[in-house]
Amino acid sequence: MSSLIDLLKEAPPRLIFSPPRNDPELVRAALAAGAEAIKVHIHARHQASGTGFGDVLMEGPAIERIRALSDVPVGVVVGDGSAMATRGELKRLAEIGVDFIDAYTRHLPAWMLRECPVERMGALAPEDAAEDWASIAGLFDCVEAAVMPHERYGTASVAYDIALYARIRAAVGCPLVIPTQLALEPEDVATLAHLGFDGIMIGAIVTGKDAATVEAVCARFRAACDEVRQ
């Protein structure tokens, strides 16, 4: 099994790609450009791309093909609260070879903390209180700082956002990933790495939805990560 946590701890920042749909060709393009981990979805309505994702029966074949493309860590968002993976689906994902799961901590069923056979990423939400960040992080192997409200999606980052991310980093002791809910640019990678973020997860807001733009944008973000690591 590939370990996302080991990857994030080794020479960060690391580049994660979350495709707007579970499409092996998009993932292939991202991998060709240097993506170091992949995160797909089931049981979710993806706000940034407008894509709806079905259950494991529907999405499983595509996830299997994605898993077979490389040995980088592959994770799955297991639901969005309106629907969540069942125990049987979680077992099936492990059989496919999924390396980690992800969900907003307000959506993840408590039983998954006990029974999940793979690494767990917990996503902080905009409504989570700052005083709860540390205790939430204590339940997970790594944390996704998905703290931007939907009305901010795709907007440019401002100074307050950087200060907010810095506060999260100061509160959370485990590996920390920032998703591109905002219209972040490769030039922002150095700033986020300076704050202590271990990974940046790029998706539809910055990559677009076709293979050509995915590959081009992933290449730019990977180059920015490599520059920080030098």
Order of alpha helices (4+ residues) and beta strands (2+ residues): alpha-beta-alpha-beta-beta-beta-alpha-beta-alpha-beta-alpha-beta-alpha-beta-alpha-beta-alpha-beta-alpha-alpha
